[in-house]
Amino acid sequence: MQFVIPAVPPATVPVVGTDALFPVHRIYCVGRNYVDHAIEMGATGREPPFFFMKPADAVFPVPYGTVGQLPYPAMTEDYQYELELVVAIGKTGENIAAADAMQYVWGYAIGLDMTRRDVQAEAKSLRRPWDTGKAFEQSAPIGPIHPASDIGAVGSRAIQLNVNGQTKQKSTVDKLIWNIEEMIAYLSQYFVLQPGDLIMTGTPAGVAAVKKGDLMEGSIEGLGELRLKVV
């Protein structure tokens, strides 16, 4: 195969404990999927889930034992974190029943949905798409993926984010409004899920801005830590 211009290398995320790489196809993000975060963002109750997308190359992989150097993006003065459990899809599926959804999960990781909140807020007020607030380069930092076969059910595992040593977000995964099975089933009605898809499952309350020099340390029980310094 001959390309007329140089092909961009595919986005990948390392698999924990190996030299293998997980190729990223699409990144789906669910909005307001913890009750406390929904409330802090002005919503109430269990509304139907809604999703937005980030491009595959928004991924910013951070190997274990390292501190990722995350550039502060242009065009914002309100750069906010959202710590999330990431679900990695391992096979093709559409119109998936919730009861069958876990068969499509290859693994799990820790991720951050980094957001230009001021840009997103302006887009919301004008009823325009959120792309400039959510889908920019390096807006999806992610730690190594853990195979589901090693992790088992995520259940009520703790999820926590510290900034400069101070706890900012703290919850458990069982507080998701729409659980993993329901999210996969819902998404698969609208899209054909493919191997390499990532689903960012939502964030607990406590989202706020970071500035250059801040150190973010995210953890999910059983998945280690994701550490990033804003530069």
C-alpha positions, 0 to 999 in steps of 0.5 A: 500500500502506498500513501500519498502523504506520510501516514500518522502512526496509530495511537496506542496505550501500553498493556501493563507488565508487557511490551504489548500495545493496545491500539486506540480506535475511538474514545467515547466519553459519558457525561455526568455519570456520578450523582454528585458530579451531575449535581455540581454540574447542575443536573439531577436524577437519572437522565438517559446517558449522553456521550461525546468523543475525543479523537484517538490521538488525544491519548497521552499514555503515561507508563507506570513509575513515571510522571507524565509532563502534561502541557497546559493547552492554548486558548483556555484559562480554566483547565480542569481535570476529570478522573475516570475509569476507562473501559477498553473494548476488545471485539466488534459488537452492535445492539449488545444486550447489557447481560452480554456486555462484559464479553466485549471488555478487554481491560481497564485503565485510569484516565483523565478527561482534561477539559478547557472548561471555559471554552466548553461553557461558551460552546454550551451557552451557544448550543454549539459542539464541545470539540474545542473544549474536550477533543484537543491534543493530549486531552486524554491522559491514560495509564497502562491497560490491565486485562479484564481477565487479571482484574475481575469485576471492578465492583465498588473499587475506590477512585481518587484524585489528589492534586499537590497532595490534597484529595480533590475527588474521592468515590467508588465505581459502584456510584456510576449512574449508568454502569459499564454494562448499560453504557456498552449496551446503550452505545452499541445501539448508535455505533458499531463498537470496535476493538480498540475503542475506549469508554471513559465512564464519567467522573466523581464530584470535585472537578476543578482547575489546575495550573502549571506546576500542579501534580495530579495523582489519580488512582483506582483500586487495583489499577495503580496510579496515574501521575501527571505534572502540568507544564 
